[in-house]
Amino acid sequence: MKKISISVMGEKFELELEDEFFEFVKEDLLKIQNPTPKELLFWVLQKNKEDFEKEKKIKTIVEKLEGLI
């Protein structure tokens, strides 16, 4: 477990994260510490687009698997 302190938009947070999850989100945590509103907006939209694309791929895979059954 990693204990970290992070400041986001002037508010300080103390987090305890599992090591693997910390490594997964480390870059994102650095990005959100001192963003401009524009950077924050684009970062959120980018994350949502990535999630959307992953869901589309998963849905396509599931549909193909269902067609095999």
C-alpha positions, 0 to 999 in steps of 0.5 A, a space after each residue: 500500500 502507498 500513502 500519498 498526499 495530493 492537492 487538487 484545486 487547492 484541496 489536499 487529500 490523503 490517499 492510500 492506494 494498492 501498489 499496482 493501482 498506484 502504478 496504474 494511476 500515477 501519471 493521472 495523479 500528477 496531471 490533476 495536481 495543478 491543471 488549468 481549467 482547459 487542461 482539466 476539461 481535455 483530460 476528462 474528455 480524453 479519459 471518457 473517450 478512452 472508456 467509450 472506445 474500450 466499451 465499444 470493443 468489449 461490446 463487439 467481442 461479446 457480440 461475436 462470442 454470443 454469435 459462436 454459441 
